[in-house]
Amino acid sequence: MTMLAVFRSRAQAIDCVAYLKGAGIPVQTVSTPQEAGVGCGLSARFDESFLTRVRFFMGKRSYSSFSGFMRRTGGGGFVYC
């Protein structure tokens, strides 16, 4: 299942993606979906199987613009989890 780490800051989203890639996590920068309600931000997209590792590595950094995690629904949209 696809997950997103949603950010209000584009710069912090890009930094997070680079950091997670450096940690060996397959992650991509994507546009934040409208359902997030944070404007036209960027998010880090990754597979749910990496959620524990993503949380661990993100906990080592202070991302003040981090809004939360979203999960893809069966209908193709995203919801906060």
C-alpha positions as CSV (number, residue, x, y, z in Angstrom):
1,M,0.0,0.0,0.0
2,T,1.3,3.5,-0.8
3,M,2.0,5.9,2.0
4,L,2.9,9.6,2.0
5,A,4.8,11.7,4.5
6,V,3.1,15.1,4.0
7,F,5.0,18.4,4.5
8,R,4.0,22.0,4.4
9,S,7.5,23.0,3.4
10,R,8.8,22.0,-0.1
11,A,12.4,22.3,1.1
12,Q,11.9,20.0,4.1
13,A,10.1,17.5,1.9
14,I,13.0,17.4,-0.5
15,D,15.5,17.2,2.3
16,C,13.5,14.3,3.9
17,V,13.4,12.4,0.6
18,A,17.2,12.7,0.1
19,Y,17.8,11.7,3.7
20,L,15.5,8.6,3.4
21,K,17.1,7.6,0.1
22,G,20.5,7.8,1.8
23,A,19.2,5.4,4.4
24,G,18.4,2.9,1.7
25,I,14.6,3.5,1.7
26,P,13.0,3.6,-1.8
27,V,11.1,6.9,-1.7
28,Q,10.0,9.5,-4.3
29,T,9.1,13.2,-4.1
30,V,5.5,13.7,-5.3
31,S,2.9,16.5,-5.3
32,T,0.8,16.5,-2.1
33,P,-2.8,15.4,-2.8
34,Q,-5.6,17.9,-2.3
35,E,-7.0,15.7,0.5
36,A,-4.1,16.7,2.7
37,G,-5.3,20.3,2.9
38,V,-1.8,21.8,3.0
39,G,-1.8,23.7,-0.3
40,C,0.5,22.8,-3.1
41,G,3.2,21.1,-1.1
42,L,5.4,18.1,-1.7
43,S,5.3,14.7,0.0
44,A,7.5,11.7,0.3
45,R,5.9,8.6,-1.2
46,F,7.0,5.1,-0.1
47,D,5.6,1.6,0.4
48,E,3.8,0.9,3.7
49,S,6.3,-1.9,4.4
50,F,8.9,0.8,5.1
51,L,6.7,2.8,7.5
52,T,8.6,1.7,10.6
53,R,12.0,2.6,9.1
54,V,10.6,5.9,7.8
55,R,9.3,6.9,11.2
56,F,12.6,5.9,12.8
57,F,14.8,8.0,10.5
58,M,12.4,11.0,10.4
59,G,12.5,10.9,14.2
60,K,16.2,11.7,14.0
61,R,15.5,15.0,12.3
62,S,13.4,18.0,13.3
63,Y,10.9,18.5,10.4
64,S,8.8,21.4,11.7
65,S,6.6,21.3,8.6
66,F,5.7,17.6,8.8
67,S,2.0,17.3,8.7
68,G,1.5,13.6,9.1
69,F,1.2,10.3,7.2
70,M,-1.4,9.5,4.7
71,R,-2.4,6.1,3.3
72,R,-4.0,5.4,-0.1
73,T,-7.6,4.2,0.2
74,G,-9.2,1.5,-1.9
75,G,-10.9,4.3,-4.0
76,G,-7.5,5.7,-5.0
77,G,-7.6,8.8,-2.7
78,F,-5.6,9.4,0.5
79,V,-6.5,9.7,4.2
80,Y,-4.5,10.6,7.2
81,C,-3.6,7.7,9.5
